[in-house]
Amino acid sequence: SWLKISGQSLFALLAVIVWFYFQPALEFCKQLELGWIAQVYLRNLVLLVVVAGGLHLYFITFRKQGKSLKFDPRDISGKGRNFTFNSQARDNMFWSLASGVTQWTCYEVLLLWAFANGYAPFLAWADNPVLFLGWFLIIPIWASFHFYWIHRALHWPPLYRFAHALHHRNINVGPWSGLSMHPLEHLIYLSSVLIHFFIASHPIHVFFHMYFNTLGAVTSHSGYEGL
């Protein structure tokens, strides 16, 4: 998947761009202050709206691809009493933005603060270029391994009924479905990023990890095999 233009390669490029152009210097992250935290939140909000909203407009609103490469030829659900606000699109957007972006931001803020204060081991390119690049191979494997086990746990009937059933309201998925989860599921699903507290890494790796989990969920739930 690294030998072609794919979600992984685009997320890695995005992580580098964000670090150099849209991330405050780590010295500003030593204190948990509203200014830089709001910048991280706004950045993540914009990323999700652009990616999920853009794919929704392309695939569903304007039907630019029709049924080509679509997994389920049916349209996504419109109205339904099982959805928040009686609408699949509004339901998915609400849970993705209200809970998903918030918890995504909390994990990033926690790790940025930890890097800035020396509570998480920091890896610069000059320290170990092999490990620095190796993280881009490790993260998808680790995140997938973590997802396998937490997904099994979420299908345990009590956890399914309490949390995971919200995600499974989406019988026919669209771009906003990927991150539409119960807050407890967001907390568990995104927790794979905590590995960066134990193995030396860089904020670029954290960003890539989070984009793999969040924006990757958007693309994998788009309802289409590809563009």
N, C-alpha and C positions, 0 to 999 in steps of 0.2 A: 504493500500500500504506500510505501515511501517512494516507489519508483515511478509514480504518476501524480498528477494533480488530484489530490483527494482531500477529504475533510481534515485528516491528520496534518498534511503538509500545509494547508491553509491556516489551521489553528496554530501551528508552530510559527509561521510567518507573522500571524496576528499578534502572538505573544511577544515577539521581538519588537514589533512596531509599537505596541502598547507600552512596553518597558522604556523605550527610548523617547517616546513623544507624548505619552498620556499618563505617566505615572510620576507622582511627586518623588523627589529624592528621599531615600530611606531615612535620612537625618530628620525629616519632617514627620516621620511615622513613629518616633520614639514616644510621643504622647498621643493618647487617643483623643484627637481633636476633631470637631465637626467638619472643619474645612476640607481636609484631605479625605476623610471618610466619605463625605458627600460627593467628592470628585470620583472616588472609586465606585460608589453606588450609581451615580449618573452614567459613568462609563459603561457599566454592566447593563444598565437599563437600556441605553442606546443600542448596545450590541445585540441584545435579545430582540428588541423591536425591529431593528434593521434586518436581522437574519430570519427570525420567525415571521415577522410581518411581511418582509419582502417575498419569502417563499409562499406565504399564504396568498398574497396578491397574485403572484405568478401562476401558481398551480390551481387555486380555488376561485378567486374572485374573477380574474381575467381569463382563466382556462387556457393559458398560452400553450400548454402541452397536451391539452385534451385528455384522452385516456392512455396516451402513449407511455409505456413503462409504469403504469399505475397498478398497484397490487390488487386493489379492490375496485372494480369498475363503478361501484355505486358512489354517489356523493356523500360527503360527511353529513352527519345528522344536523338538522336545523334546530327545531325546537324539541324540547323533551323535559318532562317534569323531573327526571333524574339529574338534570344539569343545574348547577347554580345559575340563577338568572334565566332559567328556562331556555338556555341556548348553549350548544356545544362550544361555539367560538368564544362567547363571552366567558363561559365557565373556564375554558382552557387558558384564556388570556389572564383572567383574574388570578388563578392559582399560580401560573407561571410568573407573573409580575409581582403579586403581593407577597407570596411566600418564596418562590424560587429565586428571584433576584435579591431579595433581602438576605436569605441564608447564604447564597453564593457570595454576596458582599461580605457578610460576617466572617466567613472562612478566610477570604482573602485578607481582610483587615487584620484578623488574628495573626496570620502568618507574616504579614508585612511588619506588624508591630513586634513580633517575635524575632524576625531577622534584624530589625533595627536595634533591638535591645540585647541581642546575643543569646536569646532563649532558644533559637533554632539555628542549627549549624549552617553557615553560609558558604557557598561554593562559587568562587569566581572562575572565569574561563582560564586564567593563568594558573590556578591551583591544580587543576586536573582536566585538561581538555577532553580526554577520553571519557571520563565520567560525565562531564558537562554534556557532551553529545549523546552519551549512552542513556541519559535520562529520557531522551525523546523516544527511545526504544522501550525503556522500562515502563514508563507511565501507562501506555495503552494496555500492556500486559497486566500490570498491577491493577489498574482500574477495572479491567474486565474480570479479573479473578475476584476482586472485591465485590463487583456487581453480581456475579454468579451466586455468591453465598448470601448476600443480603436479599437478593431477589427470591431465593429459596425461602428465606426466613419470612419475607413479606407475604408469601403464599401459605404460611401457617394460618389456619382459619381465624383465630382471634385477631392477629395482626392484619390479615386481609380485610376482614370486616371493618376494623377500626380505621385503617389507613389506606391500604393498597387498592381497595375497591374504587376509590375516587379516580385513580389513574385508569382503571379498567372500565370506567363509564364510556370510554372512547372505543367503541367496537370497530369503527372505521376511522383511522387516525388522519390528522392533518398536522402541519408544522407546529401549531401551538400545543399539540397534544403531548409532545415529548417531555416537557418540563412541567406539565400539569399534574401535580402530586399533592398529597396531604403534607402539611408541614413536618410531621414526624418522618415521612418518607424522604423528604428533602434533606432533613438532618442526617439520616442514616446514609442515604445515597451519596451525598457529597462528602461524607467523612473520609473517603479514601485519600483525600488530600492531606490528611494529618500525618501521613508517612514522612512528610517534609520536616516534621519535628525531630525525626530520628536519624535521617540520612542527609548528609550535606547536599544542599541544592541551592538554586538561585530563584529569585522571584519570577524570572522568565519561565522556569519549569512549573511553578505554581500556576501561573496564568495559563500555560498550555494544558496543564492538568484540568483546570476548571473549565476551559473551553471544550476539551474533549468530553467532559461530563455533561456540560450544559448545552452548548451549541451543537455538540455531537448528538445529543438526544433530540434536538430539533430536526436535524437533517435525517436521522434514522427513522423518525416518526413522520416524515413528510407525506407518506402515503405513496411515494414514487421510488422506483429503483434508482433513478438518477435523472439528471437534466438531459 
